[in-house]
Amino acid sequence: MPDEKNAAVATAPAVKQQHGEAAFFDVDNTLMRGASLFHVARKMYERKAFTLSQAAGFAWKQFKFVLRGENMDDVHAVRDSALTLAAGIKVSEVHELGEEVYDEMIESRIWPGTKALAEQHLRVGRKVWLVTATPIEVAKVISTRLGLTGALGTVGEIEDGVYTGRLVGDILHGPAKAVAVQRVADEEDLDLKRCWAYSDSHNDIPLLTLVGHPVCINPDAALRRHARENNWPVYDFRSGRRAATLGLKAATVGGAIYGLWRGFSKFRGPRV
C-alpha cells in the first residue's frame, strides 16, 4: 500500500532555488480546459474497460464541469464511479494510459497563459507543484512533461500491482489540497506567505488563502466574487467575456452534449 507522501513526485532538472518559495497549480480548468479525469475515462473506454452507458455518465459530468465549474456532488460522483471502475486494473496499465492521455487529449488543452506563468516561476528558481484531484499517476505525467517540480494527486490503494477500488486517504479536493500543501511546505521548509497558488474554483479557497500570493485563473462566479472582495489578481484565458461565453454554451447545450457523446461513441466497436 503506497504512503500518501508518494503523491509528491516527478522532479525537474536542478536549478538554483529561491529558498522558501514555491507555486502550486490546480489542473482542471486552471492548467487545462475541462476535467483531466474525463479524458482518462475516455481512454479507458477506448480500451474497453467499461461500457458506453458508464462512459456517457462521465461525458455528462464533463459537460457540466466545463459549463459551470466544479460542483462537490459531481466530484464525489466521479470519484465513486472511477473507484468502482478502477478495481482490478493493473498499475502498469494506468501509467501507460497516463502517457497516452497526455499526448492525445491533455497537451492540446493546456492553457498557454497558465503554462507561461508556471514557466516564469521555474525560470526565477521557484519550485512548481501541481495540486489536483486527478489520480497521481496522471498528475505525475503532466508534471513531468511540463518540466515541473512535482505533483500532488489522489492516491489509489494498490495490492499486488492492481488497484483495489479504495483510496489512500481521501480525494485531493477542496480543503484536502490545503492540507497536502501544508505538508509539502513543512517538508520543503517553505514560507507559505512567500508562495503562490492558482485555481479556478471556489472550492480551492482554503488553498488560496493559505499562501501569500493567491491567483484566480478562469474563476467560477463564486471565486471571482471572492477575488474581487479580497483584491486577488484574476486571469481569464477563456475566449471572450465570461457572460457571453456562458450564454453561447447555454444556447448550444444540445450540440455540446452531442459532441461529447461522439467522442465516446466513435470507439464503441462490438461492445455496444
C-alpha positions in Angstrom: 0.0 0.0 0.0 1.5 3.4 -1.0 2.1 6.1 1.5 0.3 9.4 1.0 3.7 11.1 0.7 4.1 9.2 -2.6 1.9 11.9 -4.1 4.9 14.2 -4.2 6.9 13.0 -7.1 8.4 13.9 -10.5 11.4 16.1 -10.3 12.6 18.7 -12.8 16.3 19.4 -13.6 18.2 21.1 -10.8 18.2 24.9 -10.8 19.2 27.5 -8.2 16.2 27.7 -6.0 14.5 30.6 -4.3 14.7 29.2 -0.8 11.3 29.0 0.9 9.3 29.9 -2.2 7.1 27.7 -4.5 4.0 27.9 -6.7 1.0 25.5 -6.6 -1.3 25.0 -9.6 -4.6 23.3 -9.8 -5.1 21.3 -13.0 -8.7 21.1 -14.2 -9.9 24.4 -15.8 -6.8 26.1 -14.4 -3.9 24.5 -16.2 -6.1 22.8 -18.8 -9.5 23.2 -20.3 -12.0 20.8 -18.8 -11.5 17.8 -16.4 -8.5 15.6 -16.9 -10.3 12.6 -15.3 -12.8 12.7 -18.2 -10.1 12.1 -20.7 -8.7 9.2 -18.6 -12.2 7.7 -18.6 -12.5 8.2 -22.3 -9.2 6.4 -22.9 -10.3 3.6 -20.5 -13.4 3.2 -22.5 -11.4 3.0 -25.7 -9.5 0.1 -24.1 -12.9 -1.5 -23.3 -12.5 -1.1 -19.5 -16.2 -0.2 -19.1 -19.5 0.2 -21.0 -20.9 3.0 -23.2 -23.6 3.8 -20.6 -20.9 4.3 -17.9 -18.9 6.4 -20.3 -22.0 8.6 -21.0 -22.2 9.5 -17.3 -18.6 10.8 -17.4 -19.4 12.8 -20.6 -22.4 14.5 -18.9 -20.3 15.4 -15.8 -17.5 16.8 -18.1 -20.1 19.0 -19.9 -21.4 20.3 -16.6 -17.9 20.9 -15.4 -16.9 23.0 -18.4 -20.2 24.9 -18.3 -20.4 25.8 -14.6 -17.1 24.8 -12.9 -16.6 22.3 -10.0 -19.5 21.0 -8.0 -18.9 18.9 -5.0 -21.7 16.4 -5.8 -20.2 15.9 -9.3 -16.7 15.5 -7.9 -17.8 12.8 -5.4 -19.9 11.1 -8.1 -16.9 10.9 -10.4 -14.7 9.7 -7.6 -17.1 6.9 -6.7 -17.6 5.8 -10.3 -13.9 5.9 -11.0 -13.0 3.9 -8.0 -15.5 1.2 -8.9 -14.2 1.1 -12.5 -10.6 1.1 -11.4 -10.8 -2.0 -9.2 -8.7 -4.8 -10.6 -6.8 -2.6 -13.1 -3.0 -3.0 -13.2 -0.9 -0.1 -12.1 1.4 -0.6 -15.1 -1.6 -0.1 -17.4 -2.6 3.2 -15.8 1.0 4.5 -16.1 0.9 3.7 -19.8 -2.6 5.1 -20.1 -1.5 8.4 -18.5 1.2 8.9 -21.2 -1.3 8.3 -23.9 -3.9 10.6 -22.4 -1.4 13.4 -22.2 -0.3 13.1 -25.8 -3.7 12.6 -27.3 -6.0 14.7 -25.1 -4.4 16.9 -22.5 -1.5 18.6 -24.2 -3.7 20.4 -26.7 -6.0 21.6 -23.9 -3.4 23.2 -21.8 -3.9 27.0 -21.4 -0.8 28.7 -22.8 -1.2 31.5 -20.3 -1.2 29.2 -17.3 1.8 27.3 -18.7 3.6 30.6 -19.2 3.0 31.5 -15.5 4.4 28.2 -14.3 7.4 28.5 -16.6 8.1 32.0 -15.2 8.2 30.6 -11.7 10.6 28.0 -12.8 12.9 30.5 -14.5 13.3 32.5 -11.3 14.1 29.4 -9.3 10.8 28.6 -7.6 9.5 25.0 -7.4 6.2 24.4 -9.1 3.8 21.7 -8.0 0.5 20.5 -9.4 -2.2 20.0 -6.8 -5.2 18.1 -8.2 -7.9 15.6 -7.5 -6.7 13.8 -10.7 -5.1 10.4 -10.0 -1.5 10.8 -9.0 -0.4 8.6 -12.0 -1.8 11.1 -14.4 -0.7 14.2 -12.4 2.8 12.8 -12.5 2.8 12.6 -16.3 1.5 16.1 -16.7 4.1 17.4 -14.2 7.0 15.6 -15.9 6.0 16.6 -19.4 5.9 20.2 -18.4 9.2 20.1 -16.5 7.6 21.0 -13.2 8.9 20.1 -9.8 6.3 17.5 -8.8 2.7 16.6 -8.3 0.2 16.0 -5.6 -2.8 13.9 -6.6 -5.4 11.4 -5.4 -3.8 8.1 -4.5 -5.5 4.8 -5.1 -4.8 1.8 -2.9 -2.7 -0.9 -4.6 -2.3 -4.5 -3.7 -0.2 -7.0 -5.8 0.2 -4.5 -8.6 -3.5 -3.8 -9.1 -5.9 -1.1 -7.8 -8.3 -2.3 -5.1 -11.0 0.3 -5.7 -10.2 2.1 -2.5 -8.3 5.3 -1.8 -5.3 6.0 0.4 -6.7 9.0 2.3 -9.4 11.0 0.5 -9.7 12.5 -2.9 -7.4 15.5 -3.1 -10.0 18.2 -3.4 -11.1 21.4 -1.6 -9.7 21.6 1.9 -7.6 18.5 1.4 -5.5 20.4 -1.1 -4.6 22.9 1.6 -3.6 20.1 4.0 -1.4 18.5 1.3 0.3 21.8 0.5 0.9 22.5 4.2 2.6 19.1 4.4 4.8 19.9 1.5 5.7 23.2 3.0 6.7 21.6 6.2 8.8 19.0 4.4 10.4 21.5 2.0 10.8 24.3 4.6 8.6 26.7 2.6 7.4 30.0 3.8 3.8 29.9 2.6 3.5 33.7 2.8 6.1 33.9 0.0 4.3 31.2 -2.1 1.7 31.3 -4.9 -1.4 29.3 -5.6 -3.5 29.2 -8.7 -7.1 27.9 -9.1 -10.3 28.3 -11.0 -12.7 27.1 -8.2 -14.2 28.5 -5.1 -13.7 25.0 -3.6 -10.0 25.9 -3.5 -10.3 29.0 -1.4 -8.7 27.1 1.6 -5.7 26.6 -0.6 -5.6 30.1 -2.0 -5.9 31.7 1.5 -3.1 29.5 2.7 -0.5 31.3 0.6 0.7 34.9 0.4 0.0 35.2 -3.3 -3.4 33.7 -4.3 -4.2 34.0 -8.0 -7.5 33.1 -9.8 -7.4 31.7 -13.3 -10.7 31.2 -15.3 -12.6 31.6 -12.0 -16.1 30.4 -11.4 -18.6 33.0 -10.3 -18.1 32.4 -6.6 -14.4 32.6 -6.8 -14.5 35.7 -9.0 -16.7 37.4 -6.4 -14.3 36.3 -3.6 -11.3 37.6 -5.6 -13.0 41.0 -6.1 -13.8 41.3 -2.4 -10.2 40.4 -1.4 -8.4 42.2 -4.2 -6.9 39.0 -5.6 -5.5 39.0 -9.2 -7.6 37.3 -11.8 -6.5 35.9 -15.2 -9.1 34.6 -17.6 -7.7 32.7 -20.6 -11.1 31.7 -22.0 -12.0 33.3 -25.3 -14.5 36.2 -25.0 -16.2 37.6 -21.9 -17.4 35.0 -19.4 -21.1 36.1 -19.6 -21.1 35.9 -23.4 -19.4 32.5 -23.3 -22.0 31.1 -20.9 -24.8 32.5 -23.0 -23.4 30.8 -26.1 -22.9 27.5 -24.2 -26.5 27.6 -22.8 -27.8 28.2 -26.3 -25.9 25.2 -27.7 -26.2 22.7 -25.0 -27.6 20.0 -27.3 -24.7 20.4 -29.6 -22.2 20.2 -26.8 -23.6 17.0 -25.4 -23.7 15.5 -28.9 -20.0 16.4 -29.3 -19.1 14.7 -26.1 -21.2 11.7 -27.0 -19.4 11.3 -30.3 -16.1 11.4 -28.5 -17.1 8.2 -26.8 -19.3 6.5 -29.3 -16.8 6.5 -32.1 -14.9 3.9 -30.1 -17.9 1.7 -29.4 -17.0 -1.2 -31.7 -18.6 -4.5 -30.8 -19.1 -3.9 -27.1 -22.3 -1.9 -27.6 
